[in-house]
Amino acid sequence: MRSWWWATVAFVVACGSDAAQTGSATSTTTATTGGGAGGDDTPGDGGGGQGGNLPPSLRIEGPPDGLATPTRTAEITTVLSTSRAGELSLVKSGAAVHRLDVEPGAEQTLRLRLPLDLGSNAYEVRFVAADGATATDGRTVYGGARTTGNLSFLAALRDGQAHCLGGGTPEPKVLTVDQVRSLSAYGNGNALYIVDSAGDVHRTSDCVTIESAAVPAPVFTVAVGGAHRLYLAADGTVWAEGLNAEGQLGLGDLDDRDTPQALPLTGVIAVAATSDASFAVLDDGSVMSWGANDEGQLGVGEEDDAPHPTPATVPLVRGALAIDAGRDHVVVLATAGKLWSWGGGASGQLGDGGSGFLGSEAQAVAVQLAVPAAAVAAGGNTSYAIALSGELYGWGQNSLAQLGVGDTNQHPLPTACVVGSSGSIGAGAVGATALSNGRLYVWGTNAGGQLGDLPPVGPERSSTPIEKAWP
């Protein structure tokens, strides 16, 4: 583990949390009297700091309460004001998982790292000053993806059950898998992958017939490519299977695998896959890539037609927290809420303002999101971010209304989605689904009944979110 990474102090803002509008746990402050010498407004002198003996105040800035993220860790951003030195700790299940020594100061932004389990993770940030004064705040983060989409289906998770919309029928389907914790799909494909509470993996192509996918380790999440899969295990290792003509399995050769094989990577916190390339975020904030590079999707500074079967470090990107990928582009969430992207950009999916023939980039470029982000998603030629405030933004291809921004125009820059706040966003190639305050919303094409009744009874597409009742 690289120690500098755990001391970083930034968090990205993208589309919001499912519970963003319900508020976080109540922040509390307890101050002792008579502790320490009186202050003189000079912070750091062992006295009162700003405001003398004022009690400390603490608030969690992000991620939004209840945000779902398919990453093994989350960065918690806290703002603290204190006139006394003390210790800031991140507490989960009654135990401190990260601590920072803090000096007196006003409005200090401090970041802590929270390890995530599959499902809901409750935590508390606690400050204890040297004189005994305390301040606390608490929220939850959901470990796993609660929404996803592909060419045929949109899917969402509620109370441990996976719900499918589409597939040629307007009636929602409830999958016969108990205690579901995470959903995954390739935006341009048809298969849906499900991870249950035990870390077992299941898959379906029709949301009716369920098959088991044997993986040698409990799985946290699955990254689904065009014809290959990456299984991120709960212990930070990665397993790969499928076609391998471009080296997208990362095993050092071009041989296909019909069973999962372990990659030479450890300490992985997130994975993603394009049609024929793969990516991993390590716990030191670096990003690894391997596979095809014909659109510059490996982010190494140039494009070529050769296979790349060995994981290599993506230059320029540091402090990475999360990653997702579309057909041939990649979006990364980094510390301080910054977003990076690279790969195919003809439809404006990189979010840097470019599009058309010159829109692709073989190295990382900054996404022009005006606010810090907390989560990212990508599918097909579209990209999304949930901001630290919980607001959802989308950019890229939009001819089928897949951005949900109220029109069908291409958007090469991040644009606010009509749904407003969101705690989970699932991007398919032709539509998307989001959770907002416990409600399920869908938009994009309705060719398979993703929005409800099939055309001509139902709409051909919708650029504004349609709320769907849970079965």
C-alpha positions in Angstrom: 0.0 0.0 0.0 1.4 3.4 -0.9 1.1 5.7 2.1 0.9 9.0 0.2 -2.3 7.8 -1.5 -4.1 7.3 1.9 -3.3 10.9 2.8 -4.8 12.4 -0.3 -7.5 15.0 0.2 -9.9 15.1 -2.7 -13.1 13.6 -4.0 -14.8 13.8 -7.4 -18.3 15.0 -8.0 -20.5 13.2 -10.6 -24.2 12.2 -10.6 -25.6 12.2 -7.1 -26.7 9.5 -4.6 -30.0 7.6 -4.3 -30.4 9.1 -0.9 -28.9 12.5 -1.6 -32.1 14.3 -1.0 -32.9 12.4 2.2 -29.9 13.9 4.1 -27.1 12.4 6.0 -27.0 11.2 9.6 -27.2 14.2 12.0 -23.9 15.9 12.6 -23.2 16.3 16.4 -20.8 18.3 18.4 -19.8 17.9 22.0 -17.6 20.5 23.7 -16.0 20.3 27.2 -15.6 23.5 29.3 -12.5 24.8 30.8 -10.2 22.7 28.6 -7.0 24.4 27.5 -6.0 28.0 27.6 -8.1 30.8 26.2 -7.4 31.5 22.5 -6.5 34.7 20.7 -7.7 33.9 17.2 -4.3 32.6 16.2 -4.7 29.1 14.9 -2.1 26.5 15.7 -0.9 28.2 18.9 -2.3 25.5 21.2 -5.0 28.1 22.3 -8.4 28.8 20.9 -7.7 29.2 17.2 -10.4 31.0 15.3 -13.1 32.0 17.7 -11.2 31.1 20.9 -12.8 28.0 22.6 -15.5 27.5 20.0 -16.4 23.8 19.7 -15.3 22.0 16.6 -17.6 21.6 13.6 -17.5 18.8 11.1 -19.5 18.0 8.0 -19.2 15.3 5.3 -19.0 16.9 1.8 -19.1 13.7 -0.2 -19.9 11.3 -1.5 -23.6 11.9 -1.4 -25.4 9.7 1.2 -26.2 6.3 -0.3 -24.1 6.6 -3.4 -23.5 3.3 -5.2 -20.0 2.7 -6.5 -18.6 -0.6 -8.0 -15.2 0.1 -6.3 -13.6 -1.6 -3.3 -12.9 1.7 -1.6 -14.4 5.2 -1.4 -12.9 8.5 -0.6 -14.7 10.4 2.1 -14.3 14.2 2.0 -14.8 16.1 5.3 -14.7 19.8 6.1 -13.5 20.5 9.7 -13.1 23.7 11.7 -11.4 23.4 15.1 -9.5 25.6 17.5 -7.7 22.6 19.0 -5.4 20.0 17.5 -6.8 16.5 17.6 -7.5 13.3 15.7 -9.9 12.7 12.8 -11.0 9.1 12.4 -13.2 7.2 10.0 -15.2 4.5 11.8 -16.9 1.5 10.3 -18.5 -1.3 12.3 -17.2 0.3 15.5 -13.5 0.3 14.4 -11.4 3.1 13.1 -10.3 2.3 9.5 -8.3 5.5 8.8 -6.9 8.2 11.1 -5.4 11.7 10.5 -3.7 14.0 13.0 -5.3 17.5 12.6 -4.0 20.9 13.5 -6.2 23.9 14.4 -7.8 25.6 11.4 -11.0 26.8 9.8 -12.8 24.9 7.0 -10.0 22.3 6.5 -10.8 19.8 3.7 -9.6 16.4 4.8 -10.0 13.1 2.9 -10.2 9.6 4.4 -10.3 6.2 2.7 -13.2 3.8 3.4 -12.9 0.1 2.5 -16.2 -1.2 1.1 -18.0 -4.4 1.4 -20.7 -5.5 -1.1 -23.9 -3.8 -0.1 -24.6 -0.9 2.2 -21.6 0.5 4.2 -22.5 2.7 7.1 -19.7 4.9 8.5 -19.0 7.8 10.8 -16.3 10.5 10.7 -15.3 11.5 14.2 -13.1 14.3 15.4 -11.7 14.3 19.0 -9.8 17.4 20.1 -7.0 17.3 22.6 -9.3 18.9 25.2 -12.0 16.3 24.7 -14.3 18.3 22.4 -15.8 16.1 19.7 -17.7 16.4 16.4 -19.2 13.6 14.3 -21.1 13.1 11.1 -22.2 9.9 9.3 -23.5 8.5 6.0 -23.6 5.4 3.9 -21.9 4.2 0.7 -23.2 1.3 -1.3 -20.5 -1.1 -2.5 -21.5 -2.4 -6.0 -23.5 -1.2 -9.0 -27.3 -0.9 -8.5 -28.1 0.0 -12.1 -26.8 -1.1 -15.5 -27.9 -1.3 -19.2 -27.1 -2.9 -22.5 -28.7 -3.1 -26.0 -31.6 -5.1 -24.8 -32.2 -4.4 -21.2 -32.1 -1.8 -18.5 -31.7 -3.2 -15.0 -31.9 -2.0 -11.4 -31.5 -3.4 -7.9 -33.8 -2.9 -5.0 -33.9 -4.8 -1.7 -31.6 -7.5 -3.0 -33.7 -8.2 -6.1 -32.7 -7.4 -9.7 -35.4 -6.0 -12.0 -35.1 -6.1 -15.8 -36.8 -3.7 -18.2 -36.9 -4.5 -22.0 -36.0 -7.6 -23.9 -38.9 -7.3 -26.3 -41.7 -7.2 -23.7 -43.0 -4.2 -21.7 -43.5 -6.2 -18.4 -40.6 -5.8 -15.9 -39.0 -9.1 -14.9 -37.6 -10.0 -11.4 -34.6 -12.2 -11.6 -34.7 -15.5 -9.6 -31.5 -14.7 -7.8 -31.6 -14.0 -4.1 -29.6 -11.3 -2.2 -28.3 -9.6 -5.3 -25.6 -7.0 -4.5 -24.2 -5.8 -7.9 -25.2 -5.7 -11.6 -23.0 -5.4 -14.7 -23.4 -5.4 -18.5 -21.6 -4.4 -21.6 -23.5 -1.5 -23.2 -23.3 -2.8 -26.7 -24.0 -6.4 -25.7 -27.0 -8.5 -24.4 -25.7 -10.3 -21.3 -26.4 -9.3 -17.7 -24.0 -10.3 -14.9 -25.2 -10.5 -11.3 -23.1 -10.8 -8.1 -24.9 -12.0 -5.0 -24.1 -11.5 -1.3 -21.7 -14.5 -1.2 -19.7 -13.1 -4.1 -21.1 -15.8 -6.5 -21.6 -14.7 -10.1 -24.7 -15.4 -12.3 -25.5 -14.4 -15.8 -28.5 -14.1 -18.1 -29.2 -13.1 -21.7 -33.0 -12.9 -21.4 -33.6 -12.0 -17.7 -35.3 -15.4 -17.3 -32.8 -18.2 -17.7 -30.0 -17.9 -15.1 -26.6 -19.6 -15.4 -23.8 -19.7 -12.8 -20.3 -18.4 -13.7 -17.7 -20.3 -11.8 -15.0 -17.9 -10.4 -12.3 -19.3 -8.0 -12.7 -16.3 -5.6 -15.6 -14.3 -4.1 -16.3 -11.5 -6.6 -17.0 -7.9 -5.8 -17.9 -6.7 -9.3 -17.7 -7.7 -13.0 -16.5 -5.6 -15.9 -18.1 -6.9 -19.1 -16.4 -6.3 -22.5 -17.5 -7.3 -26.0 -16.6 -11.0 -25.6 -14.5 -11.0 -22.4 -15.0 -10.5 -18.7 -12.9 -9.2 -15.8 -13.9 -10.4 -12.3 -12.7 -8.1 -9.5 -12.4 -10.3 -6.4 -13.1 -9.0 -2.9 -9.4 -9.4 -2.1 -8.2 -7.1 -4.9 -7.2 -9.7 -7.4 -8.5 -9.9 -10.9 -9.6 -12.9 -13.0 -10.3 -12.8 -16.7 -12.0 -15.1 -19.3 -13.2 -14.9 -22.9 -11.8 -14.0 -26.3 -8.3 -12.7 -26.4 -7.3 -11.8 -29.9 -6.2 -8.3 -28.8 -4.7 -9.5 -25.5 -7.7 -8.1 -23.6 -7.4 -10.8 -20.9 -4.0 -9.3 -19.8 -2.4 -12.8 -19.5 0.7 -12.1 -21.7 -0.6 -14.0 -24.7 -3.4 -14.1 -27.3 -5.0 -17.4 -26.3 -8.7 -17.5 -25.5 -9.8 -18.7 -22.1 -13.1 -20.4 -21.4 -12.5 -20.4 -17.6 -11.4 -17.5 -15.4 -7.6 -17.1 -15.1 -5.8 -14.9 -12.5 -4.0 -11.8 -13.7 -0.6 -10.7 -12.3 -2.2 -7.8 -10.5 -3.0 -7.2 -6.8 -4.4 -4.2 -4.8 -7.0 -3.5 -7.6 -9.9 -1.4 -6.5 -11.8 -1.0 -9.8 -12.0 -2.5 -13.2 -13.5 -1.7 -16.6 -13.7 -3.0 -20.1 -14.3 -1.7 -23.6 -15.2 -4.0 -26.5 -11.7 -5.4 -26.7 -9.6 -3.7 -24.0 -9.4 -3.8 -20.3 -8.5 -1.5 -17.4 -7.7 -1.6 -13.7 -7.3 1.0 -11.0 -4.7 0.1 -8.3 -4.8 1.2 -4.7 -1.9 3.7 -5.3 -4.2 5.6 -7.7 -2.5 4.5 -10.9 -4.4 3.0 -13.9 -3.3 -0.1 -15.9 -4.5 -0.9 -19.5 -4.2 -3.7 -22.0 -5.8 -5.1 -25.1 -6.7 -3.3 -28.4 -5.5 0.3 -29.1 -6.9 1.1 -32.5 -8.8 4.1 -31.1 -6.2 5.1 -28.5 -8.3 3.4 -25.9 -5.3 2.3 -23.8 -4.4 5.9 -23.1 -0.7 5.5 -23.7 -0.2 8.5 -26.0 -0.6 6.8 -29.4 -2.9 4.4 -31.2 -1.9 1.3 -33.1 -3.3 -1.9 -34.5 -1.1 -4.3 -32.5 -2.4 -6.4 -29.6 -1.2 -5.4 -26.1 -1.5 -8.5 -23.9 0.4 -7.2 -20.9 -0.9 -4.6 -18.4 0.9 -1.2 -18.7 0.6 2.0 -16.7 -1.5 4.8 -18.2 0.6 8.0 -18.1 -0.7 11.3 -16.8 -3.4 9.9 -14.6 -2.7 10.0 -10.9 -5.0 9.6 -7.9 -7.6 7.5 -9.7 -10.6 6.3 -7.6 -13.0 4.8 -10.1 -13.2 3.9 -13.8 -15.8 2.9 -16.4 -15.7 2.4 -20.2 -17.9 2.5 -23.2 -17.5 0.9 -26.6 -14.0 2.3 -27.1 -13.6 5.2 -24.6 -12.7 5.4 -20.9 -13.7 7.8 -18.1 -11.8 8.0 -14.8 -12.7 9.6 -11.5 -9.7 11.0 -9.7 -9.0 12.7 -6.4 -10.3 16.2 -5.9 -13.3 15.3 -8.1 -11.4 15.5 -11.3 -12.4 13.5 -14.3 -10.1 12.2 -17.1 -11.1 10.5 -20.3 -9.4 9.1 -23.5 -10.1 6.8 -26.5 -12.8 7.2 -29.2 -14.4 10.7 -29.1 -16.2 11.2 -32.4 -19.6 11.5 -30.6 -18.3 13.9 -27.9 -18.1 11.1 -25.3 -14.8 12.3 -23.9 -16.4 15.5 -22.5 -13.6 17.8 -23.4 -15.6 19.7 -26.1 -14.2 17.8 -29.0 -16.1 15.6 -31.5 -16.0 14.3 -35.0 -12.9 13.1 -36.9 -10.5 14.8 -34.5 -12.5 14.0 -31.4 -10.5 10.9 -30.3 -7.6 11.2 -27.9 -4.9 8.6 -27.3 -3.9 10.1 -23.9 -5.9 11.4 -21.0 -7.7 14.7 -21.3 -9.6 16.6 -18.7 -13.4 16.3 -18.8 -14.8 19.8 -18.6 -17.2 19.3 -15.7 -17.5 22.5 -13.7 -18.1 20.8 -10.4 -16.3 18.0 -8.5 -17.6 14.5 -9.2 -18.3 11.5 -7.0 -19.0 8.7 -9.5 -18.7 7.9 -13.3 -20.4 5.6 -15.8 -20.1 5.0 -19.5 -21.8 2.9 -22.1 -21.7 2.8 -25.9 -20.6 6.4 -26.9 -22.0 8.1 -23.8 -20.6 9.1 -20.4 -22.1 10.2 -17.1 -20.9 11.6 -13.8 -22.6 12.1 -10.5 -21.5 15.3 -8.8 -20.5 15.6 -5.2 -23.9 17.4 -4.8 -25.7 14.4 -6.3 -26.6 16.0 -9.6 -26.3 13.9 -12.7 -24.5 15.0 -15.8 -24.2 13.3 -19.2 -22.3 13.9 -22.5 -21.7 12.2 -25.8 -23.9 10.6 -28.4 -27.6 11.4 -28.0 -29.4 10.5 -31.2 -31.6 8.0 -29.4 -32.1 10.4 -26.4 -29.7 8.2 -24.3 -28.4 11.2 -22.3 -31.7 12.1 -20.7 -31.0 15.8 -21.0 -34.3 16.7 -22.7 -33.2 16.7 -26.4 -31.6 14.5 -29.0 -28.6 16.7 -29.7 -25.0 15.6 -29.4 -23.4 17.0 -26.3 -19.6 17.1 -26.3 -19.6 18.8 -22.9 -21.2 17.6 -19.6 -24.9 18.6 -19.5 -27.2 18.4 -16.6 -29.6 15.5 -16.8 -33.4 16.1 -16.3 -33.6 13.6 -13.6 -31.6 15.9 -11.3 -30.1 14.0 -8.4 -29.1 10.4 -8.7 -27.5 7.8 -6.4 -26.8 5.3 -9.2 -26.5 5.6 -12.9 -26.5 2.6 -15.4 -25.4 3.5 -18.9 -26.3 1.3 -21.9 -25.5 2.0 -25.5 -29.1 3.2 -26.3 -30.5 4.3 -23.0 -29.9 4.6 -19.3 -31.5 4.0 -15.9 -31.0 5.9 -12.6 -32.1 5.7 -9.0 -33.2 8.9 -7.3 -34.6 9.0 -3.8 -35.6 5.4 -4.1 -37.4 5.9 -7.4 -36.5 4.2 -10.7 -36.1 6.3 -13.9 -35.4 5.2 -17.5 -34.8 7.1 -20.7 -33.5 6.5 -24.2 -34.8 4.1 -26.9 -37.9 1.9 -26.3 -37.2 -0.6 -29.1 -37.2 -3.5 -26.6 -39.8 -2.2 -24.2 -37.2 -0.6 -21.9 -39.5 2.3 -21.3 -42.8 0.4 -21.1 -45.3 -0.4 -23.8 -43.7 -1.1 -27.2 -44.1 1.3 -30.1 -46.5 2.3 -31.5 -48.5 2.2 -28.2 -45.5 3.5 -26.3 -42.9 6.1 -27.4 -40.1 5.2 -29.7 -37.7 7.0 -27.4 -37.8 9.6 -24.5 -35.2 12.3 -23.8 -36.7 13.0 -20.4 -36.8 10.4 -17.6 -39.8 8.2 -17.2 -40.5 6.9 -13.7 -41.2 3.2 -13.5 -43.1 1.6 -10.7 -41.2 -1.2 -8.9 -42.9 -4.6 -9.4 
